[in-house]
Amino acid sequence: MATGSDKLVVVMTNGIASELSSVGFTIANGGLTAGLQVSVFLTSNAVDLVRKGGQAMTHVPPLDPLAALIADFQARGGVIWACPPCVKARGYGPEDLLDGVVIQGASAMHAEIKAGAAVVSF
């Protein structure tokens, strides 16, 4: 369904053990390249992707290493939200996450969807 929006939300539930985490950030970076405003919402095991050092554990050739994909996404203005209960359940606090990651509930994602954002999930 075409919405005419320039927004994309990528919802990720898979963590460092899954190649889908690299695919999700590759798609998110592609959205930025296409001129979209992209937000990534991490829930469940996916919050481990932004735990300091966690992203260094994943590289799925021929894709770039996950750490590089995340750094590129953030450097180009992508927004990363981490699910508050998921962060808390793992004993993480803001200091445990990469700089720029926002611990934010689903309401921010819902606002983007209401504004016409397309949504993909991994």
C-alpha positions in Angstrom: 0.0 0.0 0.0 1.5 3.3 -1.1 1.2 6.0 1.6 3.3 8.7 0.0 5.3 9.0 3.3 9.0 9.4 3.4 9.2 7.5 6.7 10.2 3.9 7.4 10.1 2.0 10.7 12.2 -1.2 10.9 11.1 -3.4 13.8 13.7 -5.9 14.9 13.3 -8.8 17.3 16.4 -10.9 16.5 19.6 -10.5 18.3 23.3 -11.0 17.7 22.9 -14.7 16.9 20.8 -14.1 13.9 21.7 -12.9 10.4 18.4 -11.1 10.4 19.9 -8.4 12.5 22.4 -7.5 9.8 19.7 -7.7 7.1 17.5 -5.4 9.1 20.2 -2.7 9.5 21.2 -3.2 5.8 17.5 -2.4 4.9 17.5 0.5 7.3 20.6 2.0 5.7 19.1 1.4 2.3 16.1 3.5 3.3 18.4 6.3 4.4 20.1 6.1 1.0 16.7 6.3 -0.7 16.0 9.5 1.2 13.7 8.1 3.8 13.5 9.1 7.4 14.3 5.8 9.1 13.7 4.7 12.7 14.6 1.3 14.1 12.6 -0.2 17.0 14.5 -2.9 18.9 12.6 -5.3 21.0 13.2 -8.7 22.6 16.7 -10.1 21.8 17.4 -7.2 19.4 18.2 -4.9 22.3 21.5 -6.8 22.6 22.5 -5.3 19.2 23.0 -1.9 20.8 24.6 -3.1 24.0 28.1 -1.7 24.0 30.3 -4.4 22.4 27.3 -6.7 21.5 27.2 -5.6 17.8 30.9 -6.5 17.4 29.9 -10.2 17.7 28.0 -10.4 14.4 29.3 -10.4 10.8 27.3 -12.0 8.1 29.3 -12.0 4.8 28.9 -10.5 2.3 27.2 -7.8 4.4 29.2 -5.3 6.3 29.9 -6.2 9.9 27.0 -5.3 12.1 29.0 -2.7 14.1 29.7 -0.9 10.9 26.1 -1.1 9.7 24.9 0.4 13.0 27.5 3.1 13.1 26.7 4.1 9.5 23.0 4.2 10.3 23.5 6.5 13.3 26.0 8.7 11.5 23.5 9.3 8.7 20.7 10.4 11.0 18.9 7.1 11.6 17.1 6.8 14.9 17.3 3.8 17.2 14.8 3.1 19.9 15.2 0.3 22.4 12.1 -1.2 24.2 12.2 -0.2 27.8 10.9 -3.5 29.3 13.4 -5.5 27.1 16.3 -3.3 28.2 15.3 -3.6 31.9 14.8 -7.4 31.7 18.4 -7.7 30.6 19.7 -5.5 33.4 20.8 -2.8 31.0 20.7 1.0 31.6 21.4 3.9 29.2 25.1 3.6 30.1 25.2 0.1 28.7 23.9 1.1 25.3 25.6 2.7 22.3 25.6 6.5 22.4 22.5 7.9 20.7 20.2 4.9 21.4 17.0 6.1 23.0 15.2 3.8 25.5 11.7 4.5 24.2 8.4 2.7 24.2 6.3 1.7 21.2 4.4 5.0 21.3 7.1 6.7 19.2 6.9 3.9 16.6 3.1 4.2 16.7 3.3 7.9 16.0 5.5 7.3 13.0 3.0 4.7 11.7 0.1 7.1 12.2 2.1 9.7 10.2 2.2 7.2 7.3 5.4 5.4 7.9 5.9 2.0 6.1 6.9 -0.8 8.5 9.1 -3.8 7.9 10.2 -6.3 10.6 13.0 -8.7 11.1 
